[in-house]
C-alpha cells in the first residue's frame, strides 16, 4: 500500500499494480485483495477485485485523502492529484 485514508467506516488503500492496474481498495477485515494472483478487474472466487483501478497505464499512486464526495489520490507519474467520485 502507498496510502491509507479513512472516512466514516471506510478505509481506502492506494496500491501499485505489477505493470499498470494500480488500484484503490476499500479495506475490510478478513478480505483477500488478490495480490499477486489477480489484478485489475480480474476475478477469482475468494478474492476481492479493486474498488477502482487505473487500467493498463501506471499512475504510480502515492498518498490518498478522502472527503464526503471524493477519494483524492496523488500520482508520482505526471505529478497530479486525481479526484475519484465515491458514489
VENHU-V732490 format. One record per backbone hydrogen bond with DSSP energy under -1.0 kcal/mol. CO is the residue of the C=O (numbers start at 1). NH is the residue of the N-H. Records with the same first field share a line. If there is no record, write none. Layout:
CO=NH + NH
This chain:
3=14
5=12
7=10
10=7
11=27
12=5
13=25
14=2 + 3
15=23
22=54
23=15
24=51 + 52
25=13
28=31
32=48
34=37 + 38
39=42
44=47
52=24
55=21
59=77
60=76
63=74
65=72
69=86
70=67
71=84
72=65
73=82
74=62
80=75
82=73
84=71
